[in-house]
């Protein structure tokens, strides 16, 4: 399965990764289940509206569409997004 980053120019992909790291730095809990997240590796920056449904590339950077969630919630959300899409 290809990564979302594979579809982006290398410079754009690195900028996007940097923005995500900054965004999740001060988030301490999963936005969906409330679980405490202690380390960056426990945190996933998720698009509330799935990337597959975003047509304007600029919307990818809209932090109002971002949330920090745990890996378990990310897997569950991805399954639901694929069913609903």
ZIVEN-V747197 format. One line per field, one symbol per residue. ss: DSSP state (a for helix, b for strand, c for the rest). psi: psi as a letter, one per 40 degrees, with the letter a starting at -180 (. if undefined). A space follows every 50 residues. Layout:
# ZIVEN-V747197
ss->???
psi->???
This chain:
# ZIVEN-V747197
ss->cccaaaaccaaaaaaaaaaaaaaaacccbccccccbcccaaacbbbbccc aaacccaaaaacaaabbbbcaaaaaaaaaaaaaac
psi->hiidddeiiddddddddddddddedeheihedeehhhdideeihhihdhi deehdhddddeheeeiihiiddddddddddddde.
